[in-house]
Amino acid sequence: MENETLYERIGGDEALRQLTNTFYDLVFNHELISRLFKTDKDLIKEKQRLFLTQFLGGPQLYSEVYGHPMMRARHMPHTITEDDAIAWLQCMSEAVGQLPISRELKDELFDRFPRTAFFMVNS
Ligand code: HEM
């Protein structure tokens, strides 16, 4: 339905649980970017699920728990290069590809990430 948010159209919470699980399994095994992730894998999966819920038009779950997202500022303690952003996006592309949704919807979902990812580059 046209009025539904992207969050609803991809399958809501269940889809984001699958996406964040697949995504961080790829990230934590990635030869270039795994070095950046030092905290608990379950915690970062949970934070990303809450963030993506609101990023895709669902309830403001991340802000309720952690306050204003300020994503660029929250990434500043980490040295993130353009190559890191490309690797992050490759992991996301692969994770999106595994969702049980149409090709069109996968493309629409993935298109939400490149701008934000390159915005996080700080080195
Ligand atoms: C450009 C590539 C990116 C890299 C290399 C990167 C890396 C990181 C790292 C190292 C952390 C901290 C993880 C930890 O606590 O161990 C983090 C946190 C986080 N990232 Fe990214 N990130 C990238 C892009 C993005 C994008 C595009 C988004 C959102 C669409 C995002 C959302 C988040 C969220 C929600 C957190 C948790 C923040 C918190 O502590 O509350 N990141 N990221």
Boltz pocket constraint, residues with backbone or C-beta under 6 A from the ligand:
constraints:
  - pocket:
      binder: B
      contacts: [[A, 33], [A, 36], [A, 37], [A, 38], [A, 39], [A, 40], [A, 44], [A, 47], [A, 48], [A, 51], [A, 55], [A, 66], [A, 71], [A, 74], [A, 75], [A, 78], [A, 80], [A, 81], [A, 84], [A, 85], [A, 86], [A, 88], [A, 89], [A, 113], [A, 116], [A, 117], [A, 118], [A, 120], [A, 121]]
      max_distance: 6.0
